[in-house]
């Protein structure tokens, strides 16, 4: 597990900084984000924070020394499943109002949902793989962390830059 130390240290630092930046950025544009709730911007903000917090949480938990592979698998599975569940709940609640969403915003919403699902599922798979296969499951976690970080940055860009266009 020593060979993974630097990776988890780097991902925890990056996720921590990015989480803080997204939080501040959302706070700056909070009035615009909340006023455009029909476009799903509050949910998008929550998704970005959830994805980054999942990367941060998994990284920090895996930095704890002396853990068994079973405990690491359970931790990754818990983080992944929690993030996936929260993001899915946010998206389902937004999809309930699909008929009220303007047609020009439906395709971007479906793209956002697809990206968030693809980004969070590898972390869930990593937890299961760690419990069943062993350390090779960490490669699924790498995919989940990279995809979640990129998806969260995409959401942050929309919330901080595109919202002001």
Secondary structure as a PSIPRED ss2 file (coil, helix, strand):
# PSIPRED VFORMAT (PSIPRED V4.0)

   1 X C   1.000  0.000  0.000
   2 X H   0.000  1.000  0.000
   3 X H   0.000  1.000  0.000
   4 X H   0.000  1.000  0.000
   5 X H   0.000  1.000  0.000
   6 X H   0.000  1.000  0.000
   7 X H   0.000  1.000  0.000
   8 X H   0.000  1.000  0.000
   9 X H   0.000  1.000  0.000
  10 X H   0.000  1.000  0.000
  11 X H   0.000  1.000  0.000
  12 X H   0.000  1.000  0.000
  13 X H   0.000  1.000  0.000
  14 X H   0.000  1.000  0.000
  15 X H   0.000  1.000  0.000
  16 X H   0.000  1.000  0.000
  17 X H   0.000  1.000  0.000
  18 X H   0.000  1.000  0.000
  19 X H   0.000  1.000  0.000
  20 X H   0.000  1.000  0.000
  21 X H   0.000  1.000  0.000
  22 X H   0.000  1.000  0.000
  23 X H   0.000  1.000  0.000
  24 X H   0.000  1.000  0.000
  25 X H   0.000  1.000  0.000
  26 X H   0.000  1.000  0.000
  27 X H   0.000  1.000  0.000
  28 X H   0.000  1.000  0.000
  29 X C   1.000  0.000  0.000
  30 X H   0.000  1.000  0.000
  31 X H   0.000  1.000  0.000
  32 X H   0.000  1.000  0.000
  33 X H   0.000  1.000  0.000
  34 X H   0.000  1.000  0.000
  35 X H   0.000  1.000  0.000
  36 X C   1.000  0.000  0.000
  37 X H   0.000  1.000  0.000
  38 X H   0.000  1.000  0.000
  39 X H   0.000  1.000  0.000
  40 X C   1.000  0.000  0.000
  41 X H   0.000  1.000  0.000
  42 X H   0.000  1.000  0.000
  43 X H   0.000  1.000  0.000
  44 X H   0.000  1.000  0.000
  45 X H   0.000  1.000  0.000
  46 X H   0.000  1.000  0.000
  47 X H   0.000  1.000  0.000
  48 X H   0.000  1.000  0.000
  49 X H   0.000  1.000  0.000
  50 X H   0.000  1.000  0.000
  51 X H   0.000  1.000  0.000
  52 X H   0.000  1.000  0.000
  53 X H   0.000  1.000  0.000
  54 X H   0.000  1.000  0.000
  55 X H   0.000  1.000  0.000
  56 X H   0.000  1.000  0.000
  57 X H   0.000  1.000  0.000
  58 X H   0.000  1.000  0.000
  59 X H   0.000  1.000  0.000
  60 X H   0.000  1.000  0.000
  61 X H   0.000  1.000  0.000
  62 X H   0.000  1.000  0.000
  63 X H   0.000  1.000  0.000
  64 X C   1.000  0.000  0.000
  65 X C   1.000  0.000  0.000
  66 X C   1.000  0.000  0.000
  67 X C   1.000  0.000  0.000
  68 X C   1.000  0.000  0.000
  69 X H   0.000  1.000  0.000
  70 X H   0.000  1.000  0.000
  71 X H   0.000  1.000  0.000
  72 X H   0.000  1.000  0.000
  73 X H   0.000  1.000  0.000
  74 X H   0.000  1.000  0.000
  75 X H   0.000  1.000  0.000
  76 X H   0.000  1.000  0.000
  77 X H   0.000  1.000  0.000
  78 X H   0.000  1.000  0.000
  79 X H   0.000  1.000  0.000
  80 X H   0.000  1.000  0.000
  81 X H   0.000  1.000  0.000
  82 X H   0.000  1.000  0.000
  83 X H   0.000  1.000  0.000
  84 X H   0.000  1.000  0.000
  85 X H   0.000  1.000  0.000
  86 X H   0.000  1.000  0.000
  87 X H   0.000  1.000  0.000
  88 X H   0.000  1.000  0.000
  89 X H   0.000  1.000  0.000
  90 X H   0.000  1.000  0.000
  91 X H   0.000  1.000  0.000
  92 X H   0.000  1.000  0.000
  93 X H   0.000  1.000  0.000
  94 X H   0.000  1.000  0.000
  95 X H   0.000  1.000  0.000
  96 X C   1.000  0.000  0.000
  97 X C   1.000  0.000  0.000
  98 X H   0.000  1.000  0.000
  99 X H   0.000  1.000  0.000
 100 X H   0.000  1.000  0.000
 101 X C   1.000  0.000  0.000
 102 X C   1.000  0.000  0.000
 103 X H   0.000  1.000  0.000
 104 X H   0.000  1.000  0.000
 105 X H   0.000  1.000  0.000
 106 X H   0.000  1.000  0.000
 107 X H   0.000  1.000  0.000
 108 X H   0.000  1.000  0.000
 109 X H   0.000  1.000  0.000
 110 X H   0.000  1.000  0.000
 111 X H   0.000  1.000  0.000
 112 X H   0.000  1.000  0.000
 113 X H   0.000  1.000  0.000
 114 X H   0.000  1.000  0.000
 115 X H   0.000  1.000  0.000
 116 X H   0.000  1.000  0.000
 117 X H   0.000  1.000  0.000
 118 X H   0.000  1.000  0.000
 119 X H   0.000  1.000  0.000
 120 X H   0.000  1.000  0.000
 121 X H   0.000  1.000  0.000
 122 X H   0.000  1.000  0.000
 123 X H   0.000  1.000  0.000
 124 X H   0.000  1.000  0.000
 125 X H   0.000  1.000  0.000
 126 X H   0.000  1.000  0.000
 127 X H   0.000  1.000  0.000
 128 X H   0.000  1.000  0.000
 129 X H   0.000  1.000  0.000
 130 X H   0.000  1.000  0.000
 131 X H   0.000  1.000  0.000
 132 X H   0.000  1.000  0.000
 133 X C   1.000  0.000  0.000
 134 X C   1.000  0.000  0.000
 135 X H   0.000  1.000  0.000
 136 X H   0.000  1.000  0.000
 137 X H   0.000  1.000  0.000
 138 X H   0.000  1.000  0.000
 139 X H   0.000  1.000  0.000
 140 X H   0.000  1.000  0.000
 141 X H   0.000  1.000  0.000
 142 X H   0.000  1.000  0.000
 143 X H   0.000  1.000  0.000
 144 X H   0.000  1.000  0.000
 145 X H   0.000  1.000  0.000
 146 X H   0.000  1.000  0.000
 147 X H   0.000  1.000  0.000
 148 X H   0.000  1.000  0.000
 149 X H   0.000  1.000  0.000
 150 X H   0.000  1.000  0.000
 151 X H   0.000  1.000  0.000
 152 X H   0.000  1.000  0.000
 153 X H   0.000  1.000  0.000
 154 X H   0.000  1.000  0.000
 155 X H   0.000  1.000  0.000
 156 X H   0.000  1.000  0.000
 157 X H   0.000  1.000  0.000
 158 X H   0.000  1.000  0.000
 159 X H   0.000  1.000  0.000
 160 X H   0.000  1.000  0.000
 161 X C   1.000  0.000  0.000
 162 X H   0.000  1.000  0.000
 163 X H   0.000  1.000  0.000
 164 X H   0.000  1.000  0.000
 165 X C   1.000  0.000  0.000
